[in-house]
Protein backbone atom coordinates (compact mmCIF):
# COMPACT_ATOMS: atom_id res chain seq x y z
CA UNK A 1 0.00 0.00 0.00
CA UNK A 2 1.32 3.41 -0.97
CA UNK A 3 0.09 6.88 -0.28
CA UNK A 4 1.28 10.46 -0.36
CA UNK A 5 1.49 10.58 3.45
CA UNK A 6 3.12 7.17 3.88
CA UNK A 7 6.83 6.39 4.02
CA UNK A 8 8.55 3.40 2.39
CA UNK A 9 9.73 0.56 4.62
CA UNK A 10 13.06 -0.86 3.46
CA UNK A 11 14.43 -4.32 4.01
CA UNK A 12 17.81 -5.54 2.82
CA UNK A 13 16.64 -6.08 -0.76
CA UNK A 14 15.33 -2.53 -1.03
CA UNK A 15 18.77 -1.15 -1.90
CA UNK A 16 22.02 -2.15 -3.56
CA UNK A 17 25.49 -0.68 -3.83
CA UNK A 18 25.08 2.88 -5.22
CA UNK A 19 21.39 2.11 -5.83
CA UNK A 20 19.27 3.59 -3.02
CA UNK A 21 15.99 2.10 -4.18
CA UNK A 22 15.46 -1.24 -5.95
CA UNK A 23 11.68 -0.77 -5.62
CA UNK A 24 11.43 -3.89 -3.43
CA UNK A 25 9.69 -2.52 -0.34
CA UNK A 26 7.61 -3.74 2.53
CA UNK A 27 4.14 -2.16 2.81
CA UNK A 28 4.40 1.60 3.36
CA UNK A 29 3.89 2.90 6.88
CA UNK A 30 2.21 5.79 8.65
CA UNK A 31 5.08 8.08 9.74
CA UNK A 32 3.09 9.65 12.58
CA UNK A 33 2.73 6.30 14.34
CA UNK A 34 6.24 4.99 13.68
CA UNK A 35 8.00 8.26 14.51
CA UNK A 36 6.27 8.26 17.91
CA UNK A 37 7.41 4.66 18.46
CA UNK A 38 11.00 5.37 17.34
CA UNK A 39 11.20 8.50 19.46
CA UNK A 40 10.10 6.64 22.59
CA UNK A 41 12.50 3.82 21.77
CA UNK A 42 15.43 6.24 21.39
CA UNK A 43 14.64 7.86 24.73
CA UNK A 44 14.77 4.44 26.39
CA UNK A 45 17.97 3.46 24.59
CA UNK A 46 19.69 6.71 25.58
CA UNK A 47 19.76 5.44 29.16
CA UNK A 48 21.79 2.35 28.20
CA UNK A 49 25.58 2.71 28.11
CA UNK A 50 25.93 0.42 25.09
CA UNK A 51 23.53 2.52 23.01
CA UNK A 52 24.79 4.88 20.31
CA UNK A 53 22.43 7.47 21.81
CA UNK A 54 23.85 7.24 25.33
CA UNK A 55 25.07 10.61 26.60
CA UNK A 56 23.43 12.55 23.77
CA UNK A 57 22.32 16.13 24.30
CA UNK A 58 18.89 16.07 26.03
CA UNK A 59 17.52 18.81 23.79
CA UNK A 60 18.49 16.74 20.72
CA UNK A 61 16.97 13.60 22.23
CA UNK A 62 13.70 15.35 23.01
CA UNK A 63 13.18 16.50 19.43
CA UNK A 64 11.60 13.76 17.24
CA UNK A 65 12.76 15.62 14.12
CA UNK A 66 16.35 14.63 14.93
CA UNK A 67 15.55 10.93 14.51
CA UNK A 68 17.83 9.21 11.94
CA UNK A 69 14.85 8.38 9.71
CA UNK A 70 14.65 12.08 8.75
CA UNK A 71 18.14 12.01 7.24
CA UNK A 72 20.18 9.99 4.74
CA UNK A 73 22.03 7.16 6.51
CA UNK A 74 24.18 4.17 5.68
CA UNK A 75 22.27 0.90 5.78
CA UNK A 76 23.63 -2.53 4.97
CA UNK A 77 22.11 -5.91 4.24
CA UNK A 78 21.98 -8.29 7.16
CA UNK A 79 21.35 -11.41 5.07
CA UNK A 80 24.32 -12.32 2.88
CA UNK A 81 26.95 -15.00 2.32
CA UNK A 82 30.45 -15.36 0.84
CA UNK A 83 29.21 -17.08 -2.34
CA UNK A 84 27.13 -14.08 -3.43
CA UNK A 85 28.54 -11.82 -6.11
CA UNK A 86 28.98 -9.22 -3.33
CA UNK A 87 28.92 -9.84 0.41
CA UNK A 88 28.89 -6.37 1.96
CA UNK A 89 26.04 -4.42 0.42
CA UNK A 90 25.84 -0.93 1.89
CA UNK A 91 24.06 2.15 0.63
CA UNK A 92 23.17 5.67 1.66
CA UNK A 93 19.39 5.33 1.86
CA UNK A 94 17.29 8.48 1.42
CA UNK A 95 15.53 10.38 4.21
CA UNK A 96 11.95 9.63 5.20
CA UNK A 97 12.46 5.88 4.98
CA UNK A 98 11.93 3.29 7.70
CA UNK A 99 14.24 0.28 8.01
CA UNK A 100 13.52 -3.25 9.20
CA UNK A 101 16.00 -5.27 11.26
CA UNK A 102 17.22 -6.82 7.98
CA UNK A 103 18.64 -3.44 7.06
CA UNK A 104 20.66 -2.25 10.07
CA UNK A 105 22.14 1.23 9.81
CA UNK A 106 25.12 3.23 11.07
CA UNK A 107 24.53 6.24 13.26
CA UNK A 108 26.76 9.31 12.86
CA UNK A 109 26.34 12.41 15.04
CA UNK A 110 25.23 15.64 13.38
CA UNK A 111 27.66 17.48 11.11
CA UNK A 112 29.70 14.36 10.35
CA UNK A 113 28.51 13.82 6.79
CA UNK A 114 32.08 13.76 5.46
CA UNK A 115 32.95 10.98 7.90
CA UNK A 116 29.80 9.19 6.79
CA UNK A 117 30.78 9.59 3.12
CA UNK A 118 34.24 8.21 3.87
CA UNK A 119 32.84 5.10 5.54
CA UNK A 120 30.33 4.65 2.74
CA UNK A 121 33.12 4.73 0.17
CA UNK A 122 35.21 2.14 2.01
CA UNK A 123 32.26 -0.17 2.77
CA UNK A 124 31.19 -0.11 -0.89
CA UNK A 125 34.66 -0.94 -2.20
CA UNK A 126 35.94 -4.24 -3.54
CA UNK A 127 38.95 -4.31 -1.12
CA UNK A 128 36.62 -4.11 1.91
CA UNK A 129 34.27 -6.67 0.41
CA UNK A 130 37.13 -9.07 -0.29
CA UNK A 131 37.96 -9.07 3.43
CA UNK A 132 34.37 -9.37 4.60
CA UNK A 133 33.90 -12.45 2.42
CA UNK A 134 36.49 -14.21 4.58
CA UNK A 135 34.56 -13.76 7.83
CA UNK A 136 30.86 -13.62 6.89
CA UNK A 137 28.74 -16.74 6.55
CA UNK A 138 25.00 -16.04 6.48
CA UNK A 139 24.56 -12.74 8.30
CA UNK A 140 26.49 -9.49 8.47
CA UNK A 141 26.02 -9.06 12.21
CA UNK A 142 27.40 -6.00 13.95
CA UNK A 143 29.96 -8.26 15.63
CA UNK A 144 31.33 -9.34 12.25
CA UNK A 145 30.87 -5.88 10.79
CA UNK A 146 32.92 -4.30 13.56
CA UNK A 147 35.70 -6.85 13.06
CA UNK A 148 36.34 -5.72 9.47
CA UNK A 149 39.22 -3.21 9.32
CA UNK A 150 38.67 0.28 7.94
CA UNK A 151 41.70 2.49 7.23
CA UNK A 152 41.89 5.50 9.53
CA UNK A 153 44.16 8.05 7.84
CA UNK A 154 44.36 11.67 9.04
CA UNK A 155 41.47 13.88 7.96
CA UNK A 156 43.78 15.83 5.64
CA UNK A 157 45.01 12.71 3.83
CA UNK A 158 44.67 13.22 0.07
CA UNK A 159 43.28 9.77 -0.67
CA UNK A 160 40.79 10.00 2.19
CA UNK A 161 39.51 13.30 0.81
CA UNK A 162 39.22 11.73 -2.62
CA UNK A 163 37.20 8.80 -1.27
CA UNK A 164 34.82 11.30 0.35
CA UNK A 165 34.45 13.20 -2.90
CA UNK A 166 33.86 10.09 -5.04
CA UNK A 167 31.46 8.46 -2.56
CA UNK A 168 29.60 11.74 -2.16
CA UNK A 169 29.03 12.10 -5.88
CA UNK A 170 27.96 8.48 -6.28
CA UNK A 171 25.56 8.66 -3.32
CA UNK A 172 23.91 12.05 -3.95
CA UNK A 173 21.70 10.84 -6.79
CA UNK A 174 18.89 13.40 -6.48
CA UNK A 175 17.53 16.33 -4.47
CA UNK A 176 16.62 14.14 -1.50
CA UNK A 177 20.34 14.26 -0.69
CA UNK A 178 20.79 18.02 -1.23
CA UNK A 179 21.49 18.94 2.41
CA UNK A 180 23.80 15.96 2.88
CA UNK A 181 25.67 16.73 -0.36
CA UNK A 182 26.11 20.37 0.67
CA UNK A 183 27.89 19.25 3.85
CA UNK A 184 30.07 16.81 1.89
CA UNK A 185 30.72 19.59 -0.66
CA UNK A 186 29.70 17.65 -3.73
CA UNK A 187 27.08 18.43 -6.39
CA UNK A 188 23.77 16.60 -6.54
CA UNK A 189 22.95 14.30 -9.48
CA UNK A 190 26.35 15.00 -11.04
CA UNK A 191 26.88 11.48 -12.44
CA UNK A 192 25.28 11.65 -15.86
CA UNK A 193 25.83 8.21 -17.37
CA UNK A 194 26.49 4.56 -16.49
CA UNK A 195 29.91 4.88 -18.12
CA UNK A 196 30.83 7.79 -15.84
CA UNK A 197 29.43 5.91 -12.84
CA UNK A 198 31.51 2.81 -13.62
CA UNK A 199 34.65 4.91 -13.95
CA UNK A 200 34.04 6.67 -10.63
CA UNK A 201 33.52 3.30 -8.91
CA UNK A 202 36.81 2.01 -10.36
CA UNK A 203 38.56 5.17 -9.17
CA UNK A 204 37.04 4.75 -5.72
CA UNK A 205 38.35 1.18 -5.48
CA UNK A 206 41.80 2.43 -6.44
CA UNK A 207 41.73 5.17 -3.78
CA UNK A 208 40.57 2.71 -1.10
CA UNK A 209 43.28 0.24 -2.13
CA UNK A 210 45.89 2.95 -1.57
CA UNK A 211 44.46 3.68 1.88
CA UNK A 212 44.75 -0.02 2.75
CA UNK A 213 48.39 0.06 1.62
CA UNK A 214 47.79 -2.42 -1.20
CA UNK A 215 50.02 -2.63 -4.24
CA UNK A 216 49.15 -3.68 -7.78
CA UNK A 217 49.87 -7.35 -7.14
CA UNK A 218 47.48 -7.24 -4.15
CA UNK A 219 44.71 -5.86 -6.37
CA UNK A 220 45.32 -8.64 -8.89
CA UNK A 221 45.10 -11.25 -6.12
CA UNK A 222 41.81 -9.73 -4.91
CA UNK A 223 40.35 -10.11 -8.39
CA UNK A 224 41.67 -13.66 -8.85
CA UNK A 225 40.27 -14.84 -5.52
CA UNK A 226 37.10 -12.76 -5.19
CA UNK A 227 34.53 -14.84 -7.09
CA UNK A 228 34.46 -17.41 -9.93
CA UNK A 229 33.56 -14.51 -12.23
CA UNK A 230 34.51 -10.85 -11.93
CA UNK A 231 32.27 -9.36 -14.60
CA UNK A 232 30.23 -7.65 -11.87
CA UNK A 233 33.30 -5.86 -10.48
CA UNK A 234 34.89 -2.67 -11.81
CA UNK A 235 37.25 -3.52 -14.67
CA UNK A 236 40.64 -4.30 -13.19
CA UNK A 237 42.45 -2.39 -15.93
CA UNK A 238 40.47 0.73 -15.01
CA UNK A 239 41.19 0.23 -11.29
CA UNK A 240 44.92 -0.22 -11.94
CA UNK A 241 45.01 2.82 -14.22
CA UNK A 242 43.40 5.01 -11.56
CA UNK A 243 45.66 3.44 -8.93
CA UNK A 244 48.78 4.53 -10.83
CA UNK A 245 47.42 8.02 -11.45
CA UNK A 246 46.46 8.53 -7.81
CA UNK A 247 49.72 7.06 -6.56
CA UNK A 248 51.73 9.47 -8.71
CA UNK A 249 49.56 12.52 -8.04
C-alpha positions as CSV (number, residue, x, y, z in Angstrom):
1,X,0.0,0.0,0.0
2,X,1.3,3.4,-1.0
3,X,0.1,6.9,-0.3
4,X,1.3,10.5,-0.4
5,X,1.5,10.6,3.4
6,X,3.1,7.2,3.9
7,X,6.8,6.4,4.0
8,X,8.6,3.4,2.4
9,X,9.7,0.6,4.6
10,X,13.1,-0.9,3.5
11,X,14.4,-4.3,4.0
12,X,17.8,-5.5,2.8
13,X,16.6,-6.1,-0.8
14,X,15.3,-2.5,-1.0
15,X,18.8,-1.2,-1.9
16,X,22.0,-2.2,-3.6
17,X,25.5,-0.7,-3.8
18,X,25.1,2.9,-5.2
19,X,21.4,2.1,-5.8
20,X,19.3,3.6,-3.0
21,X,16.0,2.1,-4.2
22,X,15.5,-1.2,-5.9
23,X,11.7,-0.8,-5.6
24,X,11.4,-3.9,-3.4
25,X,9.7,-2.5,-0.3
26,X,7.6,-3.7,2.5
27,X,4.1,-2.2,2.8
28,X,4.4,1.6,3.4
29,X,3.9,2.9,6.9
30,X,2.2,5.8,8.6
31,X,5.1,8.1,9.7
32,X,3.1,9.7,12.6
33,X,2.7,6.3,14.3
34,X,6.2,5.0,13.7
35,X,8.0,8.3,14.5
36,X,6.3,8.3,17.9
37,X,7.4,4.7,18.5
38,X,11.0,5.4,17.3
39,X,11.2,8.5,19.5
40,X,10.1,6.6,22.6
41,X,12.5,3.8,21.8
42,X,15.4,6.2,21.4
43,X,14.6,7.9,24.7
44,X,14.8,4.4,26.4
45,X,18.0,3.5,24.6
46,X,19.7,6.7,25.6
47,X,19.8,5.4,29.2
48,X,21.8,2.3,28.2
49,X,25.6,2.7,28.1
50,X,25.9,0.4,25.1
51,X,23.5,2.5,23.0
52,X,24.8,4.9,20.3
53,X,22.4,7.5,21.8
54,X,23.8,7.2,25.3
55,X,25.1,10.6,26.6
56,X,23.4,12.6,23.8
57,X,22.3,16.1,24.3
58,X,18.9,16.1,26.0
59,X,17.5,18.8,23.8
60,X,18.5,16.7,20.7
61,X,17.0,13.6,22.2
62,X,13.7,15.3,23.0
63,X,13.2,16.5,19.4
64,X,11.6,13.8,17.2
65,X,12.8,15.6,14.1
66,X,16.4,14.6,14.9
67,X,15.6,10.9,14.5
68,X,17.8,9.2,11.9
69,X,14.8,8.4,9.7
70,X,14.6,12.1,8.7
71,X,18.1,12.0,7.2
72,X,20.2,10.0,4.7
73,X,22.0,7.2,6.5
74,X,24.2,4.2,5.7
75,X,22.3,0.9,5.8
76,X,23.6,-2.5,5.0
77,X,22.1,-5.9,4.2
78,X,22.0,-8.3,7.2
79,X,21.4,-11.4,5.1
80,X,24.3,-12.3,2.9
81,X,27.0,-15.0,2.3
82,X,30.5,-15.4,0.8
83,X,29.2,-17.1,-2.3
84,X,27.1,-14.1,-3.4
85,X,28.5,-11.8,-6.1
86,X,29.0,-9.2,-3.3
87,X,28.9,-9.8,0.4
88,X,28.9,-6.4,2.0
89,X,26.0,-4.4,0.4
90,X,25.8,-0.9,1.9
91,X,24.1,2.1,0.6
92,X,23.2,5.7,1.7
93,X,19.4,5.3,1.9
94,X,17.3,8.5,1.4
95,X,15.5,10.4,4.2
96,X,11.9,9.6,5.2
97,X,12.5,5.9,5.0
98,X,11.9,3.3,7.7
99,X,14.2,0.3,8.0
100,X,13.5,-3.2,9.2
101,X,16.0,-5.3,11.3
102,X,17.2,-6.8,8.0
103,X,18.6,-3.4,7.1
104,X,20.7,-2.2,10.1
105,X,22.1,1.2,9.8
106,X,25.1,3.2,11.1
107,X,24.5,6.2,13.3
108,X,26.8,9.3,12.9
109,X,26.3,12.4,15.0
110,X,25.2,15.6,13.4
111,X,27.7,17.5,11.1
112,X,29.7,14.4,10.4
113,X,28.5,13.8,6.8
114,X,32.1,13.8,5.5
115,X,32.9,11.0,7.9
116,X,29.8,9.2,6.8
117,X,30.8,9.6,3.1
118,X,34.2,8.2,3.9
119,X,32.8,5.1,5.5
120,X,30.3,4.6,2.7
121,X,33.1,4.7,0.2
122,X,35.2,2.1,2.0
123,X,32.3,-0.2,2.8
124,X,31.2,-0.1,-0.9
125,X,34.7,-0.9,-2.2
126,X,35.9,-4.2,-3.5
127,X,39.0,-4.3,-1.1
128,X,36.6,-4.1,1.9
129,X,34.3,-6.7,0.4
130,X,37.1,-9.1,-0.3
131,X,38.0,-9.1,3.4
132,X,34.4,-9.4,4.6
133,X,33.9,-12.5,2.4
134,X,36.5,-14.2,4.6
135,X,34.6,-13.8,7.8
136,X,30.9,-13.6,6.9
137,X,28.7,-16.7,6.5
138,X,25.0,-16.0,6.5
139,X,24.6,-12.7,8.3
140,X,26.5,-9.5,8.5
141,X,26.0,-9.1,12.2
142,X,27.4,-6.0,14.0
143,X,30.0,-8.3,15.6
144,X,31.3,-9.3,12.2
145,X,30.9,-5.9,10.8
146,X,32.9,-4.3,13.6
147,X,35.7,-6.8,13.1
148,X,36.3,-5.7,9.5
149,X,39.2,-3.2,9.3
150,X,38.7,0.3,7.9
151,X,41.7,2.5,7.2
152,X,41.9,5.5,9.5
153,X,44.2,8.1,7.8
154,X,44.4,11.7,9.0
155,X,41.5,13.9,8.0
156,X,43.8,15.8,5.6
157,X,45.0,12.7,3.8
158,X,44.7,13.2,0.1
159,X,43.3,9.8,-0.7
160,X,40.8,10.0,2.2
161,X,39.5,13.3,0.8
162,X,39.2,11.7,-2.6
163,X,37.2,8.8,-1.3
164,X,34.8,11.3,0.4
165,X,34.5,13.2,-2.9
166,X,33.9,10.1,-5.0
167,X,31.5,8.5,-2.6
168,X,29.6,11.7,-2.2
169,X,29.0,12.1,-5.9
170,X,28.0,8.5,-6.3
171,X,25.6,8.7,-3.3
172,X,23.9,12.0,-3.9
173,X,21.7,10.8,-6.8
174,X,18.9,13.4,-6.5
175,X,17.5,16.3,-4.5
176,X,16.6,14.1,-1.5
177,X,20.3,14.3,-0.7
178,X,20.8,18.0,-1.2
179,X,21.5,18.9,2.4
180,X,23.8,16.0,2.9
181,X,25.7,16.7,-0.4
182,X,26.1,20.4,0.7
183,X,27.9,19.2,3.9
184,X,30.1,16.8,1.9
185,X,30.7,19.6,-0.7
186,X,29.7,17.6,-3.7
187,X,27.1,18.4,-6.4
188,X,23.8,16.6,-6.5
189,X,23.0,14.3,-9.5
190,X,26.3,15.0,-11.0
191,X,26.9,11.5,-12.4
192,X,25.3,11.7,-15.9
193,X,25.8,8.2,-17.4
194,X,26.5,4.6,-16.5
195,X,29.9,4.9,-18.1
196,X,30.8,7.8,-15.8
197,X,29.4,5.9,-12.8
198,X,31.5,2.8,-13.6
199,X,34.7,4.9,-14.0
200,X,34.0,6.7,-10.6
201,X,33.5,3.3,-8.9
202,X,36.8,2.0,-10.4
203,X,38.6,5.2,-9.2
204,X,37.0,4.7,-5.7
205,X,38.3,1.2,-5.5
206,X,41.8,2.4,-6.4
207,X,41.7,5.2,-3.8
208,X,40.6,2.7,-1.1
209,X,43.3,0.2,-2.1
210,X,45.9,2.9,-1.6
211,X,44.5,3.7,1.9
212,X,44.8,0.0,2.8
213,X,48.4,0.1,1.6
214,X,47.8,-2.4,-1.2
215,X,50.0,-2.6,-4.2
216,X,49.2,-3.7,-7.8
217,X,49.9,-7.3,-7.1
218,X,47.5,-7.2,-4.1
219,X,44.7,-5.9,-6.4
220,X,45.3,-8.6,-8.9
221,X,45.1,-11.3,-6.1
222,X,41.8,-9.7,-4.9
223,X,40.3,-10.1,-8.4
224,X,41.7,-13.7,-8.9
225,X,40.3,-14.8,-5.5
226,X,37.1,-12.8,-5.2
227,X,34.5,-14.8,-7.1
228,X,34.5,-17.4,-9.9
229,X,33.6,-14.5,-12.2
230,X,34.5,-10.9,-11.9
231,X,32.3,-9.4,-14.6
232,X,30.2,-7.6,-11.9
233,X,33.3,-5.9,-10.5
234,X,34.9,-2.7,-11.8
235,X,37.2,-3.5,-14.7
236,X,40.6,-4.3,-13.2
237,X,42.5,-2.4,-15.9
238,X,40.5,0.7,-15.0
239,X,41.2,0.2,-11.3
240,X,44.9,-0.2,-11.9
241,X,45.0,2.8,-14.2
242,X,43.4,5.0,-11.6
243,X,45.7,3.4,-8.9
244,X,48.8,4.5,-10.8
245,X,47.4,8.0,-11.5
246,X,46.5,8.5,-7.8
247,X,49.7,7.1,-6.6
248,X,51.7,9.5,-8.7
249,X,49.6,12.5,-8.0
